[in-house]
Amino acid sequence: MILRWIFLALMSALAGTLPFAGATQGAEPQVPVLWDTKERLPKPDLSALPRLRFLTTTDFPPFNFLDGSGRLSGFHIDLALAICAELGVF
């Protein structure tokens, strides 16, 4: 019985030294920010680039596939077109 009280007293004394012991119940957790949302990279100089090529396949729907008219379509194609539009390469 005495050992139980000593053990409980020791545990409660140690609880004050634990890193999470001071945390309050209502505190919001802090999410680490791993990037700068305001950082913008400069556009590369593509004046010497004769062409920009993207490699893909035709058998991975919905990312890339041949549509009813035989044109290459899908998410990856739309993404490549958006990248080219943003860089000013057509």
C-alpha positions as CSV (number, residue, x, y, z in Angstrom):
1,M,0.0,0.0,0.0
2,I,2.8,2.4,0.9
3,L,4.6,1.5,-2.4
4,R,1.5,2.4,-4.3
5,W,1.4,5.9,-2.7
6,I,5.1,6.4,-3.3
7,F,4.6,5.3,-6.9
8,L,1.7,7.7,-7.4
9,A,3.5,10.5,-5.8
10,L,6.5,9.9,-8.0
11,M,4.4,9.7,-11.1
12,S,2.6,12.9,-10.3
13,A,6.0,14.6,-9.6
14,L,7.4,13.4,-12.9
15,A,4.3,14.5,-14.8
16,G,5.2,18.1,-14.3
17,T,8.5,17.6,-16.1
18,L,7.1,15.9,-19.2
19,P,7.0,18.1,-22.3
20,F,3.2,17.6,-22.8
21,A,2.3,18.1,-19.1
22,G,1.9,21.9,-19.5
23,A,-0.4,21.6,-22.6
24,T,-3.9,22.8,-22.0
25,Q,-6.9,20.8,-23.1
26,G,-8.3,23.6,-25.3
27,A,-5.1,24.5,-27.1
28,E,-5.1,24.2,-30.9
29,P,-2.3,22.0,-32.3
30,Q,0.4,23.9,-34.2
31,V,0.9,22.7,-37.8
32,P,4.4,23.2,-39.1
33,V,4.7,25.5,-42.2
34,L,7.2,23.9,-44.5
35,W,7.0,26.3,-47.4
36,D,6.6,30.0,-48.0
37,T,3.2,30.7,-49.6
38,K,4.4,34.1,-50.9
39,E,7.6,32.8,-52.6
40,R,7.4,33.0,-56.4
41,L,10.1,31.5,-58.6
42,P,11.2,33.5,-61.6
43,K,10.1,32.1,-65.0
44,P,13.0,30.5,-66.8
45,D,14.5,32.0,-70.0
46,L,13.2,29.8,-72.8
47,S,14.3,31.9,-75.7
48,A,17.0,29.4,-76.7
49,L,14.7,26.4,-76.4
50,P,13.6,25.1,-79.8
51,R,10.8,23.0,-78.4
52,L,9.4,21.6,-75.2
53,R,8.5,18.0,-75.2
54,F,6.3,16.0,-72.8
55,L,6.3,12.2,-72.9
56,T,3.2,10.3,-72.2
57,T,1.3,7.2,-73.2
58,T,-2.2,6.6,-74.6
59,D,-3.4,3.9,-72.2
60,F,-3.7,5.4,-68.8
61,P,-7.1,7.0,-68.4
62,P,-8.1,9.4,-67.0
63,F,-4.6,10.9,-67.0
64,N,-3.9,10.2,-70.7
65,F,-6.0,8.4,-73.4
66,L,-7.2,8.8,-77.0
67,D,-10.6,10.4,-77.2
68,G,-13.4,9.5,-79.7
69,S,-11.8,11.6,-82.4
70,G,-8.3,10.1,-81.9
71,R,-6.8,13.1,-80.1
72,L,-4.6,12.7,-77.0
73,S,-6.6,13.8,-74.0
74,G,-6.7,13.6,-70.2
75,F,-5.4,15.3,-67.1
76,H,-1.7,15.1,-68.0
77,I,-2.4,16.6,-71.4
78,D,-4.4,19.5,-69.8
79,L,-1.6,19.9,-67.3
80,A,1.1,20.1,-70.0
81,L,-1.0,22.6,-71.9
82,A,-1.4,24.7,-68.8
83,I,2.3,24.7,-68.1
84,C,3.0,25.7,-71.7
85,A,0.5,28.5,-71.4
86,E,2.0,29.8,-68.2
87,L,5.5,29.7,-69.7
88,G,4.4,31.3,-72.9
89,V,5.4,28.3,-75.0
90,F,3.0,27.0,-77.7
